[in-house]
Amino acid sequence: MIRQALVILTILAILIVSCGKKGPPTLKGMTDNVTKTDNVTKRGIR
């Protein structure tokens, strides 16, 4: 339960930062890495 909540919170935070793009550079770097991994996973699934 706790892990699921953490995952949901991190996803929400990433979405908020990616939408606003007004966050510390560390968050921007994290979102960039997440989007890169998402693209890789999408390519792998396809």
Residue pairs with C-beta under 8 A, 6 or more apart in sequence:
13 27
14 30
14 31
14 34
17 23
17 27
17 28
17 30
17 31
18 31
18 35
21 28
